[in-house]
Amino acid sequence: AQSVTQLDSHVSVSEGTPVLLRCNYSSSYSPSLFWYVQHPNKGLQLLLKYTSAATLVKGINGFEAEFKKSETSFHLTKPSAHMSDAAEYFCVVKSNDYKLSFGAGTTVTVRA
Amino acid sequence: GAGVSQSPSNKVTEKGKDVELRCDPISGHTALYWYRQSLGQGLEFLIYFQGNSAPDKSGLPSDRFSAERTGGSVSTLTIQRTQQEDSAVYLCASSLELWGLGETQYFGPGTRLLVL
């Protein structure tokens, strides 16, 4: 079975400083991994996706994530946080029966 | 282009009533998924449809929940005899295909259901 653990339920950063959202996964095969973002009262938006083509994946809005098989991690980073990055972020693994398994989510707060 | 749309955006109902939630997927997407987002359970899979194949209903929490997809496009999620624990945001997603380059699931804005 596949599962995802987001290590931080809440992350607070100052505007202009780096953001790091940690995610560990378990999978019995080479997984498809995703990061989605959900702004308040909005739907889920895809940030980026890993499918084994490259271990460093670049997404929208300056976000990127690195797949590390040895650590079973898929951490999300952004060099410089913006106020508009305040949202909830979900790390997601896709199982071989086509279903998405979501982490519990990390709420990001950006301080001015 | 048009994304996944869902209706209604909000629904308030009384315990014991039936509700229908609608999802219009992105045109051309063969796969359609329903998820539920609640405070206690997070985001959880309910059911998916792929083309004309039998749906995978393994995530439906009880036999009060059912879904259909007509003509390979629009889907309706029906909850019979609603209970307070059914209160949640119901999310629909669609993808071009189940696996491969077109596997990315695109989500609608959700239907917020409140059972009184």
Interface residues (C-beta under 8 A of the other chain):
Chain A: S32 F34 Y36 K42 G43 L44 Q45 L46 K49 T51 F90 K94 D97 Y98 K99 L100 S101 F102 G103 A104 G105
Chain B: V4 A31 Y33 Y35 G42 L43 E44 F45 Y48 Q50 D56 G59 L91 A93 L98 W99 E103 T104 Q105 Y106 F107 G108 P109 G110
